[in-house]
Amino acid sequence: MSTAFERTMACKPVVRPGFGREGRPIDLFANFYRMKFNPRITVYHYDIEIEPKCPKFLKRKLVHQLARDNKAKIFKNGLPVYDGNKNVYSSVDLGIGHDPVDVEVQLPEQIDSKAKKFNVKIKFAARIDMSCLEQVLKGSGYGDVPQETLVVADIVIRHFPSMRYTVAGRSMYQKPEGDKKYSLGEATELWTGIYTSARPSNWGLVLNVDESHTAFYEEQPVLDFMAKQLNLRGPINASFSLRDSDKMILEKHLKFLRVSVKHQAQKRQYRVEKLTSKTANQISFDVNGAKMSIGQYFKNQYNYTLKYPNLPCIWVSPREKNTFIPMEVCDIVAGQRCMRKLTDNETRNMIRATAKKPPIRKQGTDSQIRNMKYPEDPYLKQFGFEVDQSMVQIKGKVIQPPKLGYANNQSVQAQGGVWDNRGKQFFRPTHIKNWAMLMFPPQNQCQTNDVKAFVEVMIKVGRDNGMQIAQPGYVKYLRENEIESVVREMMSKAQGKPIDLVYCILPRNSSSCYPKIKHVFENQNAISTQCMEMRNLKPPKPQTIGNILQKINTKIGGVNNIAADMMSIPIFNKPCIVMGADNAAPAQGEGSRPSVSALVGSMDKFACRYATQIGIQKTDGKKVHSPIIESLETMVKNMLIKFYQTVKTKPQRIIFYRDGVSEGQFYHVMMHEVSAIKKACMSLENSYQPAVTYIVCQKRHHTRLYVQNPRDGDRSGNVPAGTVVDQGITSTTDFDFYLNSHQGIQGTNKPAKYHVLVDENKFPPDMVYKLTYHLCHVYARCTRAVSIPAPTYYAHLATDRARAHLSNAKYNFDSSDGASSVGTSGGRGAQNRPGQSVEEILRDISPHDATKNKMYWI
């Protein structure tokens, strides 16, 4: 006999149960453009292999040359398209089978020290019938869409523009010229481009088009690049040299970039491998039996005298050839995307330049699609595609926001995603009796009188919110290296009484102090902390302190407000736990650092208090990170036990919001994780089978919504909070929808997209929309609705906190020691030794057992 989870897995993902009916109608534009295609066309897919190995940036140029040289002979006067990797598509059968055909291609210039001549092997891969897409769009589910047909559409759409644009993923960018140049700082500049993606929808095939922005490295001499990365002031002189620490920083930023040389007539390009350990004057080699330095070689060979002989050289690829080039004769090549994480300054500049009001962004998108010149695109015509030049018009609904409940039966109606809590007391205020105030800046900067004034205002604002805050019992100035001793001193003085809070005033930009405070106080000693930069100390502003107290009240067990109307949703007529989960893979450049996952679960009937479970999992040896939370079964089991201990009943419904899953991973992740949830339930009691609703929340998409009538927008011109779209641009049959839950502040809002993949509760659409929208109003940090449900946001915060602890510790993540994944477990004590197992690392970065039930990450 099959178990419940096996029966669930045997079913297809949930089919849309209908469309929403509640809410005020609103007319919208969406950044989608209708497409037509010829279903009678057959597309032929061919694999290509290039020898010798060709740099990625050169491949498109090479294949374009291949198509021009062999238009009649091989491609039968057709127009093939190329994906930039190893796939070529043709609307004409080339008559090439599985035995590869060799073609020689010659490029006019020599690049990256590689040969001018390349050998391209072409062989048949597949035959793609475009009529399959038409059939699916008329009735089958999204999961059944033949993905290869969408791949063809995407590649055909991007091929012609790729001859004029720089391609990066699904986006294409043009180099800014003249007054369109915008420096982001740190040797990078802003490039604006266009994102395109062919999508199936209720209306058939549509093209999602959006303005795209990213950072590229500026075209500049390497010496200028060095000055910006090392923050050098003024010109350098001939005797200038680099310290080892500066050389490491510069090498990190230069590695794998392409540089061109200017000491030769032909501007050849090379890829940077590293910097040499010796300077140009120190490196010598044999030339006709005589030792010669690089400086002497350049003088003899090119009549060029090095101006900066004390700088290291660039060691270019291939490394085994030992080719060293002085930095001063190298330029950074244009068109190289910056793949590292942007600095805070670059991010600020990026936001300042790209945060456009909705009408301006819409105009930009319409302008971009006109620049694509789709009606003149010969490749689109060859493959039978047409793209409309006008954004689609769709119908949406604006659903009613909840009332927010406060103490003494007071409530306030949210309006447009915001509300005013003045004159209201927290729904469940906490009292701070035994607490400490720690000041990390020196006393001459953070004066005692200013601290006392701040505390007095904090006590008054707390009283207004229903909190009772005593005077701090422990006040001390300290340095970062004294944190551990201060903790011991505080605990000794407390004489066994619980310490409610430690309030820390930090100097500006104290990047190292914050994670150490969190680790020592919260992870090791289960003491709640609140950190604040010194700039907020003087003068003490009641509004700022009120915002801080919202965080403090939540951290130490209180509830700021509830979504009162949410309790009337029939979902809550049975005991229900709402969970949020996130799985964060390491950022690019973090190597084999483990993935960090977090699960939060509601611990009260209002879905306002949450407990936390942390999990980590290592790579598979190829630095490939699984999107699945592999320890989810253990994490859910622990969460259900905690719910029962807190609420004194077992949940009969599990509402599971999952973040951090891309569309191509939906069903793979859902199959594993819903099974894990079911197993966790049955491990507690074989007959325990609560109904599960599993919803994926996405913010990494390119959908934008615009009001047709400006009077329908909010004060920023965005669509109003509570706007739901479930028709037109959504799936043919799958249960997905867009919800814009927040008020616009800066730029153009991005609605969240939700996919209901499993729904054993059989909720009607309006109930799911209302629950999701109301959960966006219980985020404890502010009095405004946020863009995704609070539990999803909380899981993200918990993941970020664990990742911060991971980054702060010095682990050897390339070690293969230990298990592959593990969920939250007890125990303390970071040892920071190389080769630690996953279990040991998890103990180091997880909250203390007594902290797991607190919302410590808020």
Backbone hydrogen bonds, N-H to C=O, Kabsch-Sander energy under -0.5 kcal/mol:
donor,donor_aa,acceptor,acceptor_aa,energy
7,R,3,T,-2.1
8,T,4,A,-2.3
9,M,5,F,-2.4
10,A,6,E,-1.4
11,C,7,R,-0.7
11,C,8,T,-1.1
14,V,757,L,-1.8
16,R,733,T,-3.8
24,R,398,V,-2.4
26,I,396,G,-2.0
28,L,394,I,-2.7
29,F,706,Y,-3.3
30,A,392,V,-1.8
31,N,704,R,-1.6
32,F,30,A,-2.9
33,Y,207,L,-1.9
35,M,205,L,-2.4
36,K,386,E,-2.3
38,N,384,G,-1.0
41,I,38,N,-1.5
43,V,128,I,-2.8
44,Y,90,S,-3.2
45,H,43,V,-0.5
45,H,126,A,-3.0
46,Y,88,V,-3.3
47,D,123,K,-2.6
48,I,86,K,-2.2
49,E,121,K,-1.8
51,E,119,N,-2.5
58,L,55,P,-1.4
59,K,55,P,-0.8
59,K,56,K,-1.0
60,R,56,K,-0.6
62,L,58,L,-2.2
63,V,59,K,-2.6
64,H,60,R,-2.7
65,Q,61,K,-1.9
66,L,62,L,-2.2
67,A,63,V,-2.5
68,R,64,H,-2.1
69,D,65,Q,-2.7
70,N,66,L,-1.5
71,K,68,R,-0.9
74,I,70,N,-1.9
75,F,70,N,-2.2
76,K,72,A,-0.6
77,N,71,K,-3.1
78,G,75,F,-2.4
81,V,89,Y,-2.4
83,D,87,N,-1.9
88,V,46,Y,-2.8
89,Y,81,V,-2.5
90,S,44,Y,-2.3
94,L,92,V,-0.6
101,V,122,I,-2.8
103,V,120,V,-2.4
105,V,118,F,-3.2
107,L,116,K,-2.1
111,I,109,E,-0.5
112,D,269,Q,-0.6
114,K,111,I,-1.8
118,F,105,V,-3.1
119,N,51,E,-3.8
120,V,103,V,-3.5
120,V,118,F,-0.5
121,K,49,E,-2.9
121,K,119,N,-0.5
122,I,101,V,-2.5
122,I,120,V,-0.5
123,K,47,D,-2.2
124,F,97,G,-2.9
125,A,45,H,-2.9
126,A,45,H,-1.6
128,I,43,V,-3.3
129,D,127,R,-0.6
130,M,41,I,-1.5
130,M,128,I,-0.8
132,C,129,D,-1.4
133,L,130,M,-0.7
134,E,130,M,-1.2
135,Q,131,S,-2.0
136,V,132,C,-2.0
137,L,133,L,-2.5
138,K,134,E,-0.8
138,K,135,Q,-0.5
139,G,136,V,-2.1
140,S,135,Q,-0.5
140,S,136,V,-0.8
144,D,141,G,-1.5
145,V,142,Y,-1.9
147,Q,145,V,-1.0
149,T,146,P,-1.6
150,L,146,P,-0.9
151,V,147,Q,-2.2
152,V,148,E,-1.9
153,A,149,T,-2.0
154,D,150,L,-2.5
155,I,151,V,-2.5
156,V,152,V,-2.6
157,I,153,A,-2.3
158,R,154,D,-1.7
159,H,155,I,-1.3
160,F,156,V,-0.7
162,S,158,R,-1.7
163,M,159,H,-0.5
163,M,160,F,-1.4
164,R,161,P,-2.1
165,Y,161,P,-2.1
166,T,173,Y,-3.7
167,V,165,Y,-0.6
168,A,171,S,-3.2
171,S,168,A,-1.9
172,M,194,I,-2.2
173,Y,166,T,-2.8
174,Q,192,T,-1.2
180,K,177,E,-2.1
181,K,178,G,-1.6
184,L,188,T,-2.3
185,G,188,T,-1.0
188,T,185,G,-1.4
189,E,216,F,-2.9
190,L,182,Y,-2.8
191,W,214,T,-2.6
193,G,212,S,-3.3
194,I,172,M,-2.4
195,Y,210,D,-3.1
196,T,170,R,-1.8
197,S,208,N,-1.4
199,R,206,V,-3.4
201,S,204,G,-1.1
202,N,730,T,-1.2
203,W,728,G,-1.1
204,G,201,S,-1.4
206,V,199,R,-2.8
207,L,33,Y,-3.0
208,N,197,S,-3.0
208,N,206,V,-0.6
209,V,31,N,-2.2
209,V,207,L,-0.6
210,D,195,Y,-1.8
212,S,193,G,-2.0
214,T,191,W,-1.9
216,F,189,E,-2.6
217,Y,336,Q,-2.8
218,E,187,A,-2.3
220,Q,218,E,-0.6
220,Q,332,I,-0.6
222,V,330,C,-2.6
225,F,221,P,-2.0
226,M,222,V,-2.7
227,A,223,L,-2.0
228,K,224,D,-2.0
229,Q,225,F,-2.4
230,L,226,M,-2.3
232,L,227,A,-2.4
234,G,232,L,-0.5
240,F,237,N,-1.9
247,K,243,R,-2.4
248,M,244,D,-2.0
249,I,245,S,-1.8
250,L,246,D,-2.7
251,E,247,K,-2.6
252,K,248,M,-2.0
253,H,249,I,-1.6
254,L,250,L,-2.3
255,K,251,E,-2.2
256,F,272,V,-2.6
257,L,254,L,-2.4
259,V,270,Y,-2.7
260,S,331,D,-2.4
261,V,268,R,-1.8
262,K,329,V,-2.0
267,K,265,A,-0.6
268,R,266,Q,-2.0
270,Y,259,V,-2.8
272,V,257,L,-2.9
273,E,315,W,-2.8
274,K,315,W,-1.5
276,T,313,C,-2.4
280,A,311,L,-1.9
281,N,309,P,-1.8
283,I,279,T,-1.6
285,F,292,M,-2.1
287,V,290,A,-3.0
290,A,287,V,-1.5
292,M,285,F,-2.2
294,I,280,A,-1.1
294,I,283,I,-1.4
295,G,280,A,-0.8
297,Y,293,S,-2.5
298,F,294,I,-2.4
299,K,295,G,-1.6
300,N,296,Q,-2.6
301,Q,297,Y,-3.2
302,Y,298,F,-1.9
303,N,299,K,-0.9
304,Y,298,F,-1.8
306,L,304,Y,-0.6
310,N,238,A,-0.6
311,L,308,Y,-1.4
313,C,278,K,-0.7
314,I,325,I,-3.3
315,W,274,K,-2.8
315,W,313,C,-0.6
316,V,314,I,-0.8
316,V,323,T,-2.2
317,S,271,R,-2.6
321,K,318,P,-1.8
322,N,319,R,-2.0
323,T,316,V,-0.6
324,F,322,N,-0.7
325,I,314,I,-2.3
327,M,312,P,-0.7
329,V,326,P,-1.3
330,C,327,M,-1.8
331,D,260,S,-2.6
332,I,220,Q,-3.6
333,V,258,R,-2.2
337,R,335,G,-0.6
338,C,215,A,-2.9
339,M,337,R,-0.8
347,T,343,T,-2.7
348,R,344,D,-2.4
349,N,345,N,-2.3
350,M,346,E,-2.4
351,I,347,T,-2.6
352,R,348,R,-2.4
353,A,349,N,-1.8
354,T,350,M,-2.0
355,A,351,I,-2.0
356,K,354,T,-1.6
360,I,357,K,-0.7
361,R,357,K,-2.5
362,K,358,P,-2.8
363,Q,359,P,-2.1
364,G,360,I,-2.2
365,T,361,R,-2.4
366,D,362,K,-2.6
367,S,363,Q,-2.4
368,Q,364,G,-2.4
369,I,365,T,-2.1
370,R,366,D,-1.6
371,N,367,S,-2.1
372,M,368,Q,-1.0
373,K,370,R,-1.3
374,Y,369,I,-0.6
376,E,373,K,-1.2
377,D,374,Y,-1.5
381,K,377,D,-1.7
382,Q,378,P,-2.1
383,F,379,Y,-1.9
384,G,380,L,-0.6
384,G,381,K,-0.9
385,F,380,L,-2.8
386,E,36,K,-2.3
388,D,34,R,-2.9
392,V,30,A,-0.8
392,V,32,F,-2.2
394,I,28,L,-2.5
396,G,26,I,-2.8
397,K,724,V,-2.2
398,V,24,R,-2.4
399,I,397,K,-0.7
399,I,722,G,-2.6
404,L,412,V,-3.2
405,G,403,K,-0.6
405,G,562,I,-3.0
406,Y,410,Q,-3.5
407,A,425,Q,-2.1
409,N,406,Y,-0.5
410,Q,407,A,-1.5
412,V,404,L,-1.7
414,A,402,P,-1.7
415,Q,418,V,-2.9
418,V,415,Q,-1.3
419,W,783,T,-1.7
421,N,419,W,-0.6
424,K,421,N,-2.0
426,F,465,N,-2.5
427,F,560,N,-2.0
428,R,559,V,-3.0
432,I,468,Q,-2.6
433,K,431,H,-0.7
435,W,433,K,-0.7
436,A,501,L,-2.1
437,M,474,Y,-2.9
438,L,503,Y,-3.1
439,M,476,K,-2.6
440,F,438,L,-0.5
440,F,505,I,-2.7
445,Q,442,P,-1.6
446,C,442,P,-2.4
447,Q,445,Q,-0.7
451,V,447,Q,-1.8
452,K,448,T,-2.6
453,A,449,N,-2.3
454,F,450,D,-2.0
455,V,451,V,-2.4
456,E,452,K,-2.2
457,V,453,A,-1.9
458,M,454,F,-2.4
459,I,455,V,-2.5
460,K,456,E,-2.0
461,V,457,V,-3.0
462,G,458,M,-2.4
463,R,459,I,-2.1
464,D,460,K,-2.1
465,N,461,V,-1.3
466,G,463,R,-1.4
467,M,462,G,-3.1
468,Q,430,T,-0.7
469,I,467,M,-0.6
470,A,432,I,-2.8
470,A,468,Q,-0.5
473,G,435,W,-2.0
474,Y,435,W,-1.0
476,K,437,M,-2.0
478,L,439,M,-2.3
482,E,479,R,-2.0
483,I,480,E,-1.4
486,V,482,E,-2.3
487,V,483,I,-2.2
488,R,484,E,-1.9
489,E,485,S,-2.2
490,M,486,V,-2.8
491,M,487,V,-2.5
492,S,488,R,-2.0
493,K,489,E,-2.2
494,A,490,M,-2.1
495,Q,491,M,-0.8
495,Q,492,S,-0.6
496,G,491,M,-0.8
497,K,494,A,-1.6
500,D,434,N,-2.3
500,D,498,P,-0.7
501,L,434,N,-0.9
502,V,528,S,-1.8
503,Y,436,A,-3.1
504,C,502,V,-0.6
504,C,530,Q,-3.0
505,I,438,L,-2.9
506,L,504,C,-0.6
506,L,532,M,-3.0
510,S,507,P,-0.9
511,S,509,N,-1.5
514,Y,510,S,-1.2
516,K,512,S,-1.1
517,I,513,C,-2.3
518,K,514,Y,-2.3
519,H,515,P,-2.3
520,V,516,K,-2.7
521,F,517,I,-2.5
522,E,517,I,-0.6
522,E,518,K,-1.3
523,N,518,K,-1.5
524,Q,519,H,-1.7
525,N,520,V,-0.5
525,N,521,F,-0.6
526,A,522,E,-1.0
527,I,521,F,-2.5
528,S,526,A,-0.5
530,Q,502,V,-2.1
532,M,504,C,-2.2
534,M,506,L,-2.4
536,N,533,E,-1.9
537,L,534,M,-2.1
538,K,534,M,-0.6
541,K,539,P,-0.6
545,I,541,K,-2.6
546,G,542,P,-2.6
547,N,543,Q,-2.0
548,I,544,T,-2.1
549,L,545,I,-2.6
550,Q,546,G,-1.3
551,K,547,N,-1.1
552,I,548,I,-2.3
553,N,549,L,-2.9
554,T,550,Q,-1.4
555,K,551,K,-2.6
556,I,552,I,-2.1
557,G,554,T,-1.3
558,G,553,N,-3.3
559,V,428,R,-1.7
562,I,405,G,-1.6
564,A,403,K,-1.5
564,A,562,I,-1.2
565,D,403,K,-0.8
566,M,563,A,-1.5
567,M,563,A,-0.6
567,M,564,A,-1.0
568,S,565,D,-1.6
569,I,566,M,-1.4
572,F,569,I,-2.3
573,N,570,P,-1.9
574,K,571,I,-0.7
577,I,653,R,-2.3
579,M,577,I,-0.5
579,M,655,I,-3.3
580,G,600,V,-2.2
581,A,657,Y,-2.2
582,D,598,A,-2.0
584,A,596,V,-3.2
585,A,583,N,-0.6
590,E,587,A,-2.1
593,R,590,E,-1.5
595,S,617,Q,-2.5
596,V,584,A,-2.3
597,S,615,G,-3.4
598,A,582,D,-2.4
599,L,613,Q,-2.6
600,V,580,G,-2.7
601,G,611,A,-1.6
602,S,578,V,-2.1
603,M,609,R,-3.1
607,A,604,D,-1.3
611,A,601,G,-2.2
612,T,852,K,-2.3
613,Q,599,L,-2.3
615,G,597,S,-2.5
616,I,822,V,-1.7
617,Q,595,S,-1.8
618,K,820,S,-2.5
620,D,624,V,-0.9
625,H,623,K,-0.5
630,E,628,I,-1.2
632,L,629,I,-1.6
635,M,631,S,-2.0
636,V,632,L,-3.1
637,K,633,E,-2.2
638,N,634,T,-2.4
639,M,635,M,-2.0
640,L,636,V,-2.6
641,I,637,K,-2.1
642,K,638,N,-2.2
643,F,639,M,-2.3
644,Y,640,L,-2.2
645,Q,641,I,-2.3
646,T,642,K,-1.8
647,V,643,F,-3.4
648,K,643,F,-0.5
648,K,644,Y,-1.7
652,Q,575,P,-2.6
653,R,575,P,-1.3
654,I,691,A,-2.7
655,I,577,I,-2.4
656,F,654,I,-0.6
656,F,693,T,-3.2
657,Y,579,M,-3.0
657,Y,655,I,-0.6
658,R,656,F,-0.6
658,R,695,I,-3.3
659,D,581,A,-3.0
659,D,657,Y,-0.5
665,Q,662,S,-1.8
666,F,663,E,-1.2
669,V,665,Q,-2.8
670,M,666,F,-3.1
671,M,667,Y,-2.3
672,H,668,H,-1.5
673,E,669,V,-3.0
674,V,670,M,-2.5
675,S,671,M,-1.0
676,A,672,H,-2.0
677,I,673,E,-2.3
678,K,674,V,-2.3
679,K,675,S,-2.5
680,A,676,A,-2.2
681,C,677,I,-1.9
682,M,678,K,-2.4
683,S,679,K,-1.9
684,L,680,A,-0.7
684,L,681,C,-1.0
685,E,681,C,-1.4
688,Y,685,E,-2.3
689,Q,687,S,-0.9
691,A,652,Q,-1.8
693,T,654,I,-2.7
694,Y,758,V,-2.4
695,I,656,F,-3.3
695,I,693,T,-0.6
696,V,755,H,-2.6
697,C,658,R,-3.1
698,Q,753,K,-3.0
701,H,699,K,-1.8
706,Y,29,F,-2.6
708,Q,27,D,-2.1
709,N,27,D,-0.5
712,D,709,N,-2.6
713,G,710,P,-1.2
714,D,718,N,-2.7
717,G,714,D,-2.2
722,G,740,N,-2.8
723,T,720,P,-1.2
723,T,740,N,-1.2
724,V,397,K,-3.5
725,V,738,Y,-2.1
729,I,727,Q,-1.8
735,F,14,V,-1.0
736,D,734,D,-1.4
737,F,754,Y,-2.0
738,Y,725,V,-2.7
739,L,752,A,-2.5
740,N,723,T,-2.7
741,S,739,L,-0.9
752,A,739,L,-2.0
753,K,698,Q,-2.5
754,Y,737,F,-3.1
755,H,696,V,-2.3
756,V,735,F,-3.0
757,L,694,Y,-2.0
757,L,755,H,-1.0
758,V,694,Y,-1.5
760,E,692,V,-2.7
762,K,759,D,-1.0
767,M,764,P,-0.8
768,V,764,P,-1.5
769,Y,765,P,-2.6
770,K,766,D,-2.5
771,L,767,M,-2.4
772,T,768,V,-2.4
773,Y,769,Y,-2.6
774,H,770,K,-2.8
775,L,771,L,-2.3
776,C,772,T,-0.8
776,C,773,Y,-0.7
777,H,774,H,-1.9
778,V,775,L,-1.0
782,C,779,Y,-1.0
785,A,417,G,-3.1
786,V,776,C,-2.1
790,A,775,L,-1.7
792,T,789,P,-0.8
793,Y,789,P,-2.1
794,Y,790,A,-3.1
795,A,791,P,-2.1
796,H,792,T,-1.7
797,L,793,Y,-2.3
798,A,794,Y,-2.8
799,T,795,A,-2.2
800,D,796,H,-2.5
801,R,797,L,-2.3
802,A,798,A,-2.1
803,R,799,T,-2.6
804,A,800,D,-2.2
805,H,801,R,-1.9
806,L,802,A,-2.0
807,S,803,R,-2.6
808,N,804,A,-1.9
809,A,805,H,-1.1
811,Y,809,A,-1.0
813,F,811,Y,-1.1
815,S,812,N,-1.2
822,V,616,I,-2.0
836,Q,833,R,-0.8
841,I,837,S,-2.3
842,L,838,V,-2.7
843,R,839,E,-2.0
844,D,840,E,-1.6
845,I,841,I,-1.8
846,S,842,L,-1.7
848,H,522,E,-0.8
851,T,848,H,-2.1
852,K,848,H,-1.4
854,K,851,T,-2.3
855,M,554,T,-0.6
856,Y,854,K,-1.6
858,I,855,M,-1.5
